[in-house]
Amino acid sequence: MPEMDEFALIRRLTQPHQSDALQKILGVVVGIGDDAAVVEVTPGAQMVVSCDTMVQDIHFNQKTMCMTDVGFKAMAAAVSDLAAMGAIPRYALISLTVPRDSDFGSLQELYDGLYECAGKYGVALIGGDTTSSKLGGWVVSVTVTGEIEAGKSLLRSSAKPGDAVFVTGALGSSAAGLDFLLSVLPLEDMLNATESSRQAIEHFMEVHRRPLPQVRAGRTLLECGGCHALNDISDGLASEAWEIAEASECGLLLYEEQIPLAPDLRWYAESRGKAVMDWVLYGGEDYQLVGTISQSQVDLVQKAFKRRQLSLHIIGEVRSDLAGVFLRNDKGLTEEVPKQGYNHFA
């Protein structure tokens, strides 16, 4: 990496991206370069804040993701938390720990990915902190702030008996993508597949490397008014559904045959000797939304989603006679879903 102080390094990484004019449009009064940023807050709105961290060899490695992907996904994971509240993302702070022997090109690629994702969702990068590490390994932490109409935040704790349970898109694709990326001979596997299968595998890898937060879906749910509880699927459907069930003190009954899967996901799982529902329930990192909605509002919300070219899939119901999360399979058998998902401390 070229010799320069921290502030010169930050200028080189950030100045090519968001212009002063664009920052002004995004509500930035004082951006990167002072002790703190200053932004305008919309009257009548509340601030929503979240933080997400990606660590080398835990969330990514050189085999699974390039540095541009790492930057994109780090921003996406943080933005997804705001989507799960129904909020509009506004600003981001980046805290970065870089191995001392890193080259400048890798750092630039990381920031390219951060800015690419930020640009998709109208997020202004307004500051952060950059440090080096003698121990090795990249650590990327993104803090995002957003805004929402006062008193309108969508919470995990608001599910009501009789609600329909929904998800906003196909599940299990990210886990399949990671499985393929970690396989011993991924290139040879792809060359031996059919054209349709190759496209499916490429889609799985893209979902894993560059997930797309469901901000528009979250806003649509808030604007329609029928959504009660909401959560984003970062650690797996099972984990996120359990969070809703526990926070709302109710039970969720899910129907396996109604859970949406990407084309060829079942084929790929079978070809790898894996259970597709393990990826769906416990794989995580799909960054779709799972939530509950009043049965009386389902048609209205589905029509609103269709108008905006978004998807909404009803996959179950909220029950007062259950506690926890249960899955009914295509044979009609109902079993409790283990409270599992990705756990850093397991």
Summary of the structure (lengths in Angstrom):
residues: 346
radius of gyration: 20.9
end to end distance: 36.6
largest distance: 65.4
contacts: 1170
relative contact order: 0.15
helix: 39%
strand: 25%
